Amino acid sequence: MTETSTSTEPALWNPKKAAVYGFFVLPPMGMLLHALNWRRLYVKQRERANLIWLFGYVIVMTGLMLLNIFDNAEFYHPRIPIVMVSMVYSQLWESIEAIRQIE
């Protein structure tokens, strides 16, 4: 026998944990979890904003990786800028967009 929940509150991801996962594990993961939370709260504008950050991250990282693949300079170490850009992008998302859900 299963119990049904009578609560009207939607099941949400913990916004603080989602932001931490996004910073330390994979930035798109945090962006996606926040977008899913906004969807469950029926706030389409914030959901769309998080999805724009997510797609922007994918586009920026893909562009950087393609630049590094086709750049044949031997003195250039490609991983450092990609990691730095990823960290800066993730920090910007957290300070601009994620903070709205955490508060």
CYANA upper distance limits for C-alpha pairs under 8 A (distance plus 0.5 A):
 10 PRO  CA     40 ARG  CA      6.78
 10 PRO  CA     41 LEU  CA      7.68
 11 ALA  CA     40 ARG  CA      8.20
 12 LEU  CA     37 ASN  CA      6.01
 12 LEU  CA     40 ARG  CA      7.82
 13 TRP  CA     17 LYS  CA      8.32
 13 TRP  CA     18 ALA  CA      7.32
 13 TRP  CA     33 LEU  CA      7.16
 13 TRP  CA     34 HIS  CA      8.09
 13 TRP  CA     37 ASN  CA      6.91
 14 ASN  CA     18 ALA  CA      6.59
 15 PRO  CA     19 ALA  CA      6.64
 15 PRO  CA     33 LEU  CA      8.45
 15 PRO  CA     34 HIS  CA      7.11
 15 PRO  CA     98 ALA  CA      8.14
 15 PRO  CA    101 GLN  CA      6.82
 15 PRO  CA    102 ILE  CA      5.93
 16 LYS  CA     20 VAL  CA      6.78
 16 LYS  CA    102 ILE  CA      6.45
 17 LYS  CA     21 TYR  CA      6.52
 18 ALA  CA     22 GLY  CA      6.49
 18 ALA  CA     29 MET  CA      8.04
 18 ALA  CA     30 GLY  CA      5.32
 18 ALA  CA     31 MET  CA      8.45
 18 ALA  CA     33 LEU  CA      6.75
 18 ALA  CA     34 HIS  CA      7.49
 19 ALA  CA     23 PHE  CA      6.74
 19 ALA  CA     30 GLY  CA      5.65
 19 ALA  CA     31 MET  CA      8.19
 19 ALA  CA     94 GLU  CA      7.23
 19 ALA  CA     98 ALA  CA      7.23
 20 VAL  CA     24 PHE  CA      6.58
 20 VAL  CA     25 VAL  CA      8.38
 20 VAL  CA     30 GLY  CA      7.95
 21 TYR  CA     25 VAL  CA      5.59
 21 TYR  CA     26 LEU  CA      7.11
 21 TYR  CA     27 PRO  CA      7.91
 21 TYR  CA     29 MET  CA      7.53
 21 TYR  CA     30 GLY  CA      6.45
 22 GLY  CA     26 LEU  CA      5.46
 22 GLY  CA     27 PRO  CA      4.45
 22 GLY  CA     28 PRO  CA      6.87
 22 GLY  CA     29 MET  CA      5.85
 22 GLY  CA     30 GLY  CA      4.35
 22 GLY  CA     31 MET  CA      7.34
 22 GLY  CA     90 SER  CA      7.87
 23 PHE  CA     27 PRO  CA      5.91
 23 PHE  CA     30 GLY  CA      7.92
 23 PHE  CA     87 MET  CA      7.88
 23 PHE  CA     90 SER  CA      6.62
 23 PHE  CA     91 GLN  CA      7.93
 25 VAL  CA     29 MET  CA      8.31
 26 LEU  CA     30 GLY  CA      7.68
 27 PRO  CA     31 MET  CA      7.04
 27 PRO  CA     86 SER  CA      8.22
 27 PRO  CA     90 SER  CA      6.33
 28 PRO  CA     32 LEU  CA      6.49
 28 PRO  CA     54 LEU  CA      6.00
 28 PRO  CA     57 TYR  CA      7.70
 28 PRO  CA     58 VAL  CA      8.37
 29 MET  CA     33 LEU  CA      6.66
 30 GLY  CA     34 HIS  CA      6.67
 31 MET  CA     35 ALA  CA      6.69
 31 MET  CA     50 ASN  CA      6.15
 31 MET  CA     51 LEU  CA      7.45
 31 MET  CA     53 TRP  CA      7.54
 31 MET  CA     54 LEU  CA      6.27
 31 MET  CA     98 ALA  CA      8.36
 32 LEU  CA     36 LEU  CA      6.67
 32 LEU  CA     50 ASN  CA      7.54
 32 LEU  CA     51 LEU  CA      7.33
 32 LEU  CA     54 LEU  CA      7.41
 33 LEU  CA     37 ASN  CA      6.75
 34 HIS  CA     38 TRP  CA      6.80
 34 HIS  CA     47 GLU  CA      7.94
 34 HIS  CA     50 ASN  CA      7.32
 34 HIS  CA     98 ALA  CA      7.65
 34 HIS  CA    101 GLN  CA      8.00
 35 ALA  CA     39 ARG  CA      6.70
 35 ALA  CA     46 ARG  CA      7.68
 35 ALA  CA     47 GLU  CA      4.92
 35 ALA  CA     48 ARG  CA      7.72
 35 ALA  CA     49 ALA  CA      8.46
 35 ALA  CA     50 ASN  CA      5.82
 35 ALA  CA     51 LEU  CA      6.83
 36 LEU  CA     40 ARG  CA      6.76
 36 LEU  CA     47 GLU  CA      7.53
 37 ASN  CA     41 LEU  CA      6.78
 37 ASN  CA     47 GLU  CA      8.33
 38 TRP  CA     42 TYR  CA      6.59
 38 TRP  CA     43 VAL  CA      5.75
 38 TRP  CA     44 LYS  CA      7.33
 38 TRP  CA     46 ARG  CA      6.72
 38 TRP  CA     47 GLU  CA      5.55
 39 ARG  CA     43 VAL  CA      6.49
 39 ARG  CA     44 LYS  CA      6.79
 39 ARG  CA     47 GLU  CA      6.36
 43 VAL  CA     47 GLU  CA      6.82
 44 LYS  CA     48 ARG  CA      6.49
 45 GLN  CA     49 ALA  CA      6.72
 46 ARG  CA     50 ASN  CA      6.77
 47 GLU  CA     51 LEU  CA      6.80
 48 ARG  CA     52 ILE  CA      6.63
 49 ALA  CA     53 TRP  CA      6.88
 49 ALA  CA     97 GLU  CA      8.26
 50 ASN  CA     54 LEU  CA      6.67
 50 ASN  CA     97 GLU  CA      7.59
 51 LEU  CA     55 PHE  CA      6.62
 52 ILE  CA     56 GLY  CA      6.37
 53 TRP  CA     57 TYR  CA      6.59
 53 TRP  CA     93 TRP  CA      7.55
 54 LEU  CA     58 VAL  CA      6.93
 55 PHE  CA     59 ILE  CA      6.64
 56 GLY  CA     60 VAL  CA      6.55
 57 TYR  CA     61 MET  CA      6.54
 57 TYR  CA     86 SER  CA      8.38
 57 TYR  CA     89 TYR  CA      7.78
 58 VAL  CA     62 THR  CA      6.44
 59 ILE  CA     63 GLY  CA      6.52
 60 VAL  CA     64 LEU  CA      6.70
 61 MET  CA     65 MET  CA      6.62
 61 MET  CA     82 ILE  CA      7.58
 61 MET  CA     86 SER  CA      7.97
 62 THR  CA     66 LEU  CA      6.63
 63 GLY  CA     67 LEU  CA      6.63
 64 LEU  CA     68 ASN  CA      6.68
 64 LEU  CA     82 ILE  CA      7.17
 65 MET  CA     69 ILE  CA      6.64
 65 MET  CA     82 ILE  CA      8.15
 66 LEU  CA     70 PHE  CA      6.75
 67 LEU  CA     71 ASP  CA      6.39
 68 ASN  CA     72 ASN  CA      8.41
 68 ASN  CA     78 PRO  CA      6.37
 78 PRO  CA     82 ILE  CA      7.29
 79 ARG  CA     83 VAL  CA      6.67
 80 ILE  CA     84 MET  CA      6.62
 81 PRO  CA     85 VAL  CA      6.38
 82 ILE  CA     86 SER  CA      6.53
 83 VAL  CA     87 MET  CA      6.65
 84 MET  CA     88 VAL  CA      6.64
 85 VAL  CA     89 TYR  CA      6.42
 86 SER  CA     90 SER  CA      6.52
 87 MET  CA     91 GLN  CA      6.55
 88 VAL  CA     92 LEU  CA      6.59
 89 TYR  CA     93 TRP  CA      6.72
 90 SER  CA     94 GLU  CA      6.71
 91 GLN  CA     95 SER  CA      6.61
 92 LEU  CA     96 ILE  CA      6.43
 92 LEU  CA     97 GLU  CA      8.49
 93 TRP  CA     97 GLU  CA      5.80
 93 TRP  CA     98 ALA  CA      6.76
 94 GLU  CA     98 ALA  CA      5.04
 94 GLU  CA     99 ILE  CA      6.48
 95 SER  CA     99 ILE  CA      6.31
 96 ILE  CA    100 ARG  CA      8.07
 97 GLU  CA    101 GLN  CA      8.14
 98 ALA  CA    102 ILE  CA      6.90
 99 ILE  CA    103 GLU  CA      6.60
